[in-house]
Structures are given as C-alpha cells and as structure tokens.
Amino acid sequence: MNKRKLRDGIYWLGAIDWERRLFDSLIPLPDGTTYNAYLVEGTEKVALFDTVDPSKTEVLLGQLADVPRLDYVIAHHAEQDHSGSLGSVLEKFPQAKVVCTPRAKEMLIDLLALPEDVFLTVGDGEELALGGRMLRFLHTPWVHWPETMVTYLAEDHILFSCDFFGSHLASSDLWVVDDCRVEESAKRYFAEIMAPFRPQIEKNLEKIKDLEIEVIAPSHGQVYGRPRFILNLYKDWVTGPPKNLVLLPYVSMHHSTRKMVDRLATALADQGVRVELFDLAVTDIGKMAMVLLDAATIVIGTPTILVGPHPLAAYAAVLANALRPKARLLGIIGSYGWGGKAVETLASLTPNLKVEVLEPVLCKGLPRESDLKRLDELAALIARKHQELGLF
C-alpha cells in the first residue's frame, strides 16, 4: 500500500497485515491487523510517528523512498510492532532523533540496542515545533505499557494515539466506514490488551478530555473521523457497569459437566439472565475476553483431573484473573469421580477478582435430579443478585 493523504502535509504510512492470525503467540487475530505510521510535514521539520512491525520494514522504507529528510521519529510505544523498524529508519535518516518518554528510551535501548545519542526525551505536556505545526506530547502510562505517550497536533486537531483506541482489523479503508465491524474489533482489542489497566486508562481519558479532537489516528486499525464514536465506547468499557450477563466457560470430558452447563444455561435464560457459553476445548479466547469485559457473573464448569480442575478450566481462571474484569460474582460447577480440590484450586487462581464467590455445585459422576435442582437454585440466586445490582 502506498502512503495515503490524511490532510495537507499529513500522511498515513504503514502496512496492512492480512494474513496474521496470532499476536504475542497468544492473542487471536481473526481479521488480521495494520501497523500504522504517520508522516507530518512542517515548514521547518518533518516527523514520522512510529514505525512498523519488523516483518513489514521493507514496506515502510518503500513509502519513505521519496521523503528527502526526516528530523524526528516519534516513538509512542516501545513494543516491536511499532518500534521494530526504528533501526532501519535511522540507517536511512541518520540525522533523525527518536522522540520518546524517558522510560521509553530505556526500553528501546534494551529491546533494540539503539545508541543513547539518538534519543530526545520529552516530558509530559512538552511541545516540539515543526514550523507551522506544534506537537504536544502527553504521557499515558499503562496504555498499555508503562512508557507510552500520545501526541496532539494542535493546529490540525489530530490525536496520534498509538495503541490507545486501536483495533486489530486489516482493511483497505483508511477511515472508519463500518461502525459495527470496527466496534467489534476495537472491543476485542480493548478486552484482550487494555482491560487490566482500566483505572489508569480512566485517568488518561481524563487527560485528553478537554482537547479539541477532530481525528484520532491509532497505530492499529482505521482512522476515526468521528472521535466521539470510540471515546464513548471507551467510557463504557472503562467506567460503565457490568451487564446482566453470565460468562460460562467450561470443559467436559464425558458429558457430565456439559449436562450441568446446559441445565444452568437454560435456567438462567428462564430467569431473564443472558448467558454466553464457551467450550474451552475449541473456543476463541479473544471472543471470550469480550464477553468477560461485560459479564457481571463468571461460572466456570470443569471436570476433575488428578484431583484438580481441568487445565483448560484453570487457564480460563488465570485469564480472568489477568484481565481483572468488572464481574461481581464467581461460581464453579462440575463433576468428579472420587474427590478432589478443583474448587480450591480455581479460587486460588483468581486473587485479582473482586467478586463474591457463590456456593459451588459439584456432583459425583453424572448429575442426578437433585444436582440439577441445585443448578436451578444457583440460576435463581444469580438472577436475584443481578436484580439487587440494578442490572435488570
């Protein structure tokens, strides 16, 4: 893809990665992604905002082939999908300085072995003139690493936000044109990457709230020509209440746990509670993270293996603990053959969850009618607690 004009003297550069299906050897990318960089020309200086993943370095260098000079490379974030081509860009433009936070300087030296003399560190709120255009740097730690910042281009009312407001979505559209598709991709992105840092993100949203923003240009996904769209979504994801929703991830080896899951899901629906089931043997963890972002209740279904929970159920508990969702209730259901400590183990894996732990429902072998009635009672309890929370 050639570089594309956003406004006079402002261009999108970067690469569309249509084929990538996994990020950090963990996060599914069903729709691929983009690595966005931006070129901003002043009357005196020229700045490149971020670079691209190392796998796409040649694409970026091709887009820079007709750029005669580069004075600054703004490094918003040290992670290699944004910084990985810095070395190659500096080889082409040896006079350019890397502009970043002091913490980012340390991390870029560690990650990329860059020499100290290429850096120009900036404080929170510091400005840099390009000639006719002024860059204002705002430190935004934990969006989603400790060294991150964003840049506000005051004259053009553009916020270059890096991972803030991003979405993993490969598309030839430069601007957001399909709100529903972008909302889903941005929500997946937030749930997988940003959710653990909601308190810090709330502070950073406050930091930018008084800026006059006409365009948000992130480093993944499409450019927002209507910033209020993504700002409102972030406000809900960060500070909005959980929904009248139960996330029910489960594993079943010999159908006992599956029978319990089906009975609980039916009982919840009859009580007016929405429920989402995820078979952990085949599930997309990104999709599950999106539901985790909204759910008021998590119920984990697991058989017992070697006196403990199934490893996939333990993985679901570890994931929930890492993402620190808004959930208020946690339940555990499942079956066992002769005994075990599945409940104790799963509870020990979720210390970050600020939840009320409900009485577990466990059965020996196949669930009997008395076990199924206990699941009905669990559904009624969850519905009553959701009502007390004002969720429906």
C-alpha positions, 0 to 999 in steps of 0.5 A: 500500500502506498502512503495515503493523504490524511490532510495537507502535509499529513500522511498515513504510512504503514502496512496492512497485515492480512494474513496474521492470525496470532499476536504475542503467540497468544492473542487471536487475530481473526481479521488480521491487523495494520501497523500504522505510521504517520508522516507530518510535514512542517515548514521547518521539520518533518516527523514520522510517528512510529514505525512498523512491525519488523516483518513489514520494514521493507514496506515502510522504507518503500513509502519513505523512498521519496521523503528527502529528510526526516528530523524526528521519529516519534516513538509512542510505544516501545513494543516491536510492532511499532518500534521494530523498524526504528533501526532501519529508519535511522540507517536511512535518516541518520540525522533523525532523533527518536522522540520518546518518554524517558522510560521509553528510551530505556526500553528501546535501548534494551529491546533494540540496542539503539545508541543513547545519542539518538534519543530526545526525551520529552516530558509530559505536556512538552511541545516540539515545533515543526514550523507551522505545526506544534506537537504536544506530547502527553504521557499515558502510562499503562496504555498499555505499557508503562512508557507510552505517550500520545501526541496532539497536533494542535493546529490540525486537531489530530490525536496520534494515539498509538495503541490507545483506541486501536483495533486489530482489523486489516482493511483497505479503508483508511477511515472508519466506514463500518461502525459495527465491524470496527466496534467489534474489533476495537472491543476485542482489542480493548478486552484482550490488551487494555482491560487490566489497566482500566483505572489508569486508562480512566485517568488518561481519558481524563487527560485528553478530555478537554482537547479539541479532537477532530481525528484520532489516528491509532497505530492499529486499525482505521482512522476515526473521523468521528472521535466521539464514536470510540471515546464513548465506547471507551467510557463504557468499557472503562467506567460503565457497569457490568451487564446482566450477563453470565460468562460460562466457560467450561470443559467436559470430558464425558458429558457430565459437566456439559449436562450441568452447563446446559441445565444452568444455561437454560435456567438462567435464560428462564430467569431473564439472565443472558448467558454466553457459553464457551467450550474451552476445548475449541473456543476463541479466547479473544471472543471470550475476553469480550464477553468477560469485559461485560459479564457481571457473573463468571461460572466456570464448569470443569471436570476433575483431573488428578484431583484438580480442575481441568487445565483448560478450566484453570487457564480460563481462571488465570485469564480472568484473573489477568484481565481483572474484569468488572464481574461481581460474582464467581461460581464453579460447577462440575463433576468428579469421580472420587474427590478432589480440590478443583474448587480450591484450586480455581479460587486460588487462581483468581486473587485479582477478582473482586467478586463474591464467590457463590456456593459451588455445585459439584456432583459425583459422576453424572448429575442426578435430579437433585444436582440439577435442582441445585443448578436451578437454585444457583440460576435463581440466586444469580438472577436475584443478585443481578436484580439487587445490582440494578442490572435488570 
